[in-house]
Amino acid sequence: MMNKNLLMDNGCKELLQYGVLDTKGRLKRLVKKYVLGRKTAPEDLIFWPTGLLAGGLWYCRADLAGQCGKGWQGKAFDEDQAHEEIMRIEGALDLYFDRWRGKGMPLYYLDDLVAGETFLEQYLNRAGRTDKELKGGEFRTRQYRQAVDKMADYAVEYAKDEAGSLLYRAGRGNGYVFADTLGLVCPFLYRYGMTFNRQECMELAVKQIANFLAYGMDGVSGLPYHGYDMTDGCKYGIIGWGRAVGWMLRGMSKCFLSDYGRQRLREPFIKLVDTVLAYQREDGAFSWQLQALEGPKDTSVTGMVCTALKEGIELKILVGDHYRQAFERGRDSLKESIRGGKVYDCSGECEDFARYPQKYDAYPWSLGSALIICEYTTE
């Protein structure tokens, strides 16, 4: 039986451990870089897998805090346990932020901006409060503000193609635009722009999505390619890669916080959701490639699609019982893959266009979504 306490506990653990090199890993990296003279990737302490985990944990923290004092949807609710969980989550998120800040707050990739969503929420949770017991006081609040300002400026100044789309890996000599960018960058940019009255950030977020809808979609199926390049007019990767769809829906659903995003993206979002739901499997899940209905199910895709469904329903963008039923079927399917606080049946990390390892295990990118869509229970 799924126990969300175990999900949260494992989320806190993986937030601080995933992607961090141990002594052996650091030595191998040094040898590769300085002895063999090979290019090595930096140790990115806020790379997208942990950024998704941070977002899922913050959702749990806010959900628990909101239920204290009024029970849990009519169910028995242990407030002492809830406060303990809140403190555990906040402690893990503080360590996550401090570890990165202690390294000088480096930003290596667009992927790092996912973590900015949680840093911004932590800033907003502190801003304006005068509680003397607030950990770190105004100084710590300023640190969060400095972090999100740096992230927003990084995106605004980042290399773009002629249409204004962010190049996924600037400096590699190509003009590739990835669907991933829509879910990695747009949610943070839009929320930041709303918070600090920076319209250009909101416009940049919406432009990424509008451009991909114009240049990155398959005209027959209505599903996205993994990416495109305006310099040669070619679309790349496979059609309907599940996480590309998930990234798109994630980016779109988080731009409905104000009329600016709603007016421009509401109809394309509903259209894409309807297209995606046609590929929901009989077991309620979604496959690693949506059209591969007889292939492996993928909890990362299922989780991302269901998170967007949940947000669309709550914001009244998606209206109708069939959306709620699709969400519930997907959530219940994902729960069947949860064991010991981990979410299995998740496809491995994509390596590039059309390089999708068929290795299925438990990864942070399925756990992050599960923290959002799975209801709280101690059963």
C-alpha positions in Angstrom: 0.0 0.0 0.0 1.3 3.5 -0.9 2.5 5.5 2.0 3.2 9.2 1.2 5.3 9.6 4.3 7.8 7.2 2.7 7.7 9.1 -0.6 8.5 12.3 1.3 11.3 10.7 3.3 12.9 9.3 0.2 12.4 12.6 -1.6 14.3 14.4 1.1 17.1 11.8 0.9 17.4 11.8 -2.9 17.3 15.6 -3.0 20.6 15.7 -1.2 22.2 12.6 -2.7 21.3 12.3 -6.3 24.0 13.4 -8.7 26.5 14.2 -6.0 29.9 12.6 -6.7 31.5 10.4 -4.0 35.2 10.3 -3.4 35.7 7.7 -6.1 33.6 9.7 -8.6 35.6 12.8 -7.9 38.9 11.1 -8.5 37.7 9.6 -11.7 36.5 13.0 -12.9 39.9 14.6 -12.0 41.8 11.9 -13.9 39.6 12.3 -16.9 39.9 16.1 -16.9 43.6 16.6 -16.0 45.3 13.4 -16.9 43.4 12.3 -20.0 42.6 15.9 -21.0 38.9 15.1 -21.7 36.0 17.4 -21.3 34.0 16.7 -18.1 30.6 17.9 -17.1 30.4 20.0 -13.9 28.9 18.7 -10.7 25.6 20.4 -10.9 24.0 20.5 -7.5 20.6 21.8 -8.7 20.3 19.9 -12.0 16.8 19.2 -13.2 16.1 15.8 -11.4 16.6 17.4 -8.0 14.8 20.5 -9.2 11.7 18.4 -9.8 12.2 16.7 -6.4 12.4 20.1 -4.7 9.1 21.2 -6.4 7.4 18.0 -5.3 8.6 18.4 -1.7 7.5 22.0 -1.6 4.1 21.0 -2.7 3.9 18.5 0.1 5.1 21.1 2.6 2.5 23.6 1.5 -0.3 21.0 1.4 0.5 19.8 4.9 0.7 23.4 6.2 -2.6 24.2 4.6 -4.4 21.3 6.2 -3.2 21.9 9.8 -6.1 23.2 11.9 -8.8 21.9 9.7 -8.3 18.2 9.3 -7.5 16.4 6.1 -10.5 16.2 3.8 -12.6 14.8 6.6 -10.1 12.1 7.5 -8.1 11.7 10.7 -5.1 14.0 10.6 -2.2 14.0 13.0 -1.0 17.6 13.2 2.1 16.7 15.3 3.1 14.3 12.6 2.4 16.9 9.9 4.6 19.5 11.6 7.3 17.0 11.9 7.1 16.3 8.2 7.1 20.0 7.4 10.2 20.6 9.5 11.9 17.7 7.7 11.1 19.0 4.3 12.1 22.5 5.1 15.4 21.3 6.6 16.2 19.3 3.4 15.3 22.2 1.2 17.4 24.6 3.2 20.4 22.2 3.0 19.8 21.9 -0.8 19.8 25.7 -1.3 22.8 26.3 1.1 24.9 23.7 -0.6 24.5 25.4 -3.9 24.8 28.9 -2.5 28.1 27.8 -0.8 29.5 27.0 -4.3 28.7 30.5 -5.5 25.3 29.8 -7.0 26.7 28.5 -10.3 24.3 28.1 -13.2 25.5 25.7 -15.8 22.4 24.9 -17.9 18.9 26.0 -18.5 17.9 22.8 -16.6 18.9 24.5 -13.4 16.0 26.9 -13.5 13.6 24.2 -12.4 15.1 24.6 -8.9 14.4 28.3 -9.1 10.6 27.6 -8.9 11.1 26.3 -5.3 13.6 29.0 -4.4 11.0 31.6 -5.5 8.4 29.9 -3.3 10.7 29.9 -0.4 11.4 33.6 -0.9 7.6 34.4 -1.1 7.0 32.3 2.0 9.5 34.5 3.9 9.0 37.9 2.4 7.1 40.4 4.5 7.2 38.2 7.6 8.4 39.8 10.9 8.4 36.6 12.9 11.6 36.8 15.0 11.9 33.0 15.0 12.0 32.9 11.2 15.2 31.0 10.5 17.9 33.3 9.1 15.8 36.4 9.2 15.9 39.1 6.5 19.4 38.1 5.5 18.3 34.7 4.4 15.3 36.1 2.6 17.7 38.3 0.6 19.7 35.3 -0.3 16.7 33.7 -1.9 15.9 36.9 -3.8 19.5 37.1 -5.1 19.2 33.6 -6.3 16.0 34.0 -8.3 17.1 37.4 -9.7 20.3 35.7 -11.0 18.3 32.9 -12.5 15.9 35.2 -14.3 18.7 37.3 -15.7 20.4 34.1 -16.9 17.4 33.1 -18.9 16.8 36.6 -20.3 20.4 36.9 -21.4 20.8 33.3 -22.7 21.4 32.6 -26.4 18.3 32.4 -28.6 17.5 31.6 -32.2 16.1 34.2 -34.6 12.5 33.6 -33.3 13.6 34.2 -29.7 13.6 30.5 -28.6 16.2 29.5 -26.1 18.9 27.2 -27.5 19.0 24.1 -25.3 22.8 23.8 -25.2 24.2 27.1 -26.4 27.8 26.9 -27.6 27.6 23.5 -29.2 27.4 24.9 -32.7 23.8 24.1 -33.4 20.4 25.8 -33.2 18.6 23.0 -31.4 15.5 23.9 -29.5 14.2 21.1 -27.2 10.7 20.6 -25.9 12.4 20.0 -22.5 13.0 23.8 -22.2 9.3 24.5 -22.0 9.0 22.7 -18.7 12.4 23.5 -17.4 12.4 27.3 -17.9 8.9 28.6 -18.6 7.3 27.9 -15.2 10.0 29.7 -13.3 10.1 32.6 -15.7 6.4 33.2 -15.7 6.0 33.0 -11.9 9.0 35.3 -11.5 7.7 37.8 -14.0 4.3 37.9 -12.2 5.9 38.3 -8.7 8.3 41.1 -9.6 6.3 42.8 -12.3 8.8 41.9 -15.1 6.5 41.5 -18.1 9.5 40.6 -20.3 10.0 37.4 -18.3 6.3 36.4 -18.8 6.5 37.2 -22.5 9.7 35.2 -22.9 8.1 32.2 -21.2 5.0 32.3 -23.4 7.1 32.9 -26.5 9.0 29.6 -25.9 5.7 27.7 -26.0 4.2 29.6 -28.9 7.3 29.0 -31.0 7.4 25.3 -30.3 3.7 25.0 -31.2 4.5 26.8 -34.5 7.8 25.0 -35.4 8.1 21.7 -33.4 4.8 19.9 -33.8 3.8 17.0 -36.1 1.0 18.2 -38.4 -0.6 14.7 -38.6 -0.7 13.5 -35.1 -0.7 16.8 -33.3 2.1 15.5 -31.0 5.5 17.2 -30.6 8.8 16.2 -32.0 11.5 16.2 -29.4 12.9 19.4 -30.9 13.7 21.4 -34.0 16.4 23.7 -35.6 15.3 26.8 -37.4 18.6 27.1 -39.3 17.8 24.0 -41.4 14.0 23.9 -40.8 14.2 20.3 -39.6 12.4 18.6 -36.7 14.4 16.1 -34.7 13.8 13.1 -32.4 10.8 10.9 -32.4 7.2 12.0 -32.6 5.3 11.6 -29.3 8.2 11.0 -26.9 6.4 10.9 -23.6 8.5 13.2 -21.6 8.6 15.8 -24.4 4.8 15.9 -24.1 5.2 16.0 -20.3 7.6 19.0 -20.5 5.3 20.8 -22.9 2.2 20.3 -20.7 4.2 21.3 -17.6 5.3 24.5 -19.1 1.9 25.4 -20.4 -0.1 24.6 -17.2 2.1 26.8 -15.1 1.5 29.8 -17.3 -2.2 30.0 -16.3 -1.6 32.0 -13.2 -2.7 35.2 -14.9 -4.8 36.3 -17.8 -1.7 36.9 -20.0 -0.9 33.2 -20.2 -4.5 32.0 -20.1 -5.5 34.1 -23.1 -2.6 32.8 -25.2 -2.2 29.2 -24.2 -5.6 28.0 -22.9 -6.9 26.6 -26.3 -3.6 25.0 -27.4 -3.3 23.4 -23.9 -6.8 21.9 -24.1 -6.1 20.7 -27.7 -2.8 19.0 -26.7 -4.4 17.4 -23.6 -7.2 16.0 -25.7 -4.6 14.6 -28.2 -2.6 13.1 -25.4 -5.5 11.4 -23.6 -6.3 9.5 -26.8 -3.2 7.5 -26.0 -3.9 6.7 -22.4 -3.5 3.0 -22.0 -6.1 0.5 -20.7 -4.1 0.3 -17.4 -4.4 4.1 -17.0 -0.7 4.8 -17.7 1.1 6.4 -20.6 3.9 4.8 -22.5 7.5 6.1 -22.9 6.4 6.9 -26.5 2.7 7.7 -26.5 1.8 5.7 -29.6 3.6 2.6 -28.3 0.6 1.3 -26.5 2.0 -2.2 -26.2 5.4 -1.0 -25.1 6.6 -0.2 -21.6 4.6 2.1 -19.4 6.5 5.1 -18.1 5.7 6.5 -14.7 7.7 9.7 -15.4 5.4 10.4 -18.4 2.3 9.4 -16.5 3.3 11.6 -13.5 4.0 14.6 -15.7 0.7 14.3 -17.7 -1.3 13.8 -14.5 0.3 16.8 -12.8 -0.7 19.0 -15.7 -4.2 17.5 -15.6 -4.4 18.2 -11.9 -3.4 21.8 -12.3 -5.6 22.3 -15.3 -8.6 20.9 -13.4 -8.0 23.0 -10.3 -7.6 26.2 -12.4 -10.8 25.3 -14.3 -9.0 25.2 -17.6 -10.0 21.6 -18.0 -13.7 21.2 -17.4 -15.5 17.9 -17.6 -15.6 14.6 -15.8 -13.5 12.8 -18.4 -10.5 14.9 -17.4 -10.9 14.0 -13.8 -11.4 10.4 -14.6 -8.3 10.4 -16.8 -6.3 11.9 -14.0 -7.5 9.4 -11.4 -6.8 6.5 -13.7 -3.3 7.8 -14.3 -2.6 8.4 -10.7 -3.9 5.0 -9.6 -1.7 3.4 -12.3 1.4 5.2 -11.0 0.6 4.2 -7.4 0.9 0.6 -8.5 4.6 1.2 -9.2 5.4 2.6 -5.8 7.4 0.4 -3.5 9.3 1.4 -0.4 9.0 5.1 -1.1 10.3 4.9 -4.7 8.5 5.0 -8.0 9.5 2.3 -10.4 8.8 1.7 -14.1 10.4 5.0 -15.0 12.5 5.3 -18.2 16.1 6.4 -17.9 17.6 9.8 -18.7 17.4 10.8 -22.3 20.9 11.2 -23.9 20.0 13.2 -27.0 17.5 13.3 -29.9 16.4 9.8 -30.6 18.5 8.3 -27.8 16.1 7.1 -25.2 17.6 4.2 -23.1 15.1 1.5 -22.6 16.1 1.0 -19.0 13.3 1.2 -16.4 13.9 1.8 -12.7 13.2 4.3 -9.9 14.4 7.8 -10.7 13.8 11.3 -9.2 11.8 12.4 -12.2 9.0 10.0 -11.4 9.2 10.6 -7.7 8.8 14.4 -8.1 5.5 14.1 -9.8 4.3 11.4 -7.4 4.8 13.8 -4.5 2.3 16.1 -6.2 -0.4 13.8 -7.5 -0.6 11.1 -4.8 -2.9 11.9 -1.9 -1.7 11.9 1.7 -2.3 8.6 3.6 -0.6 6.7 6.4 -2.1 3.4 5.4 
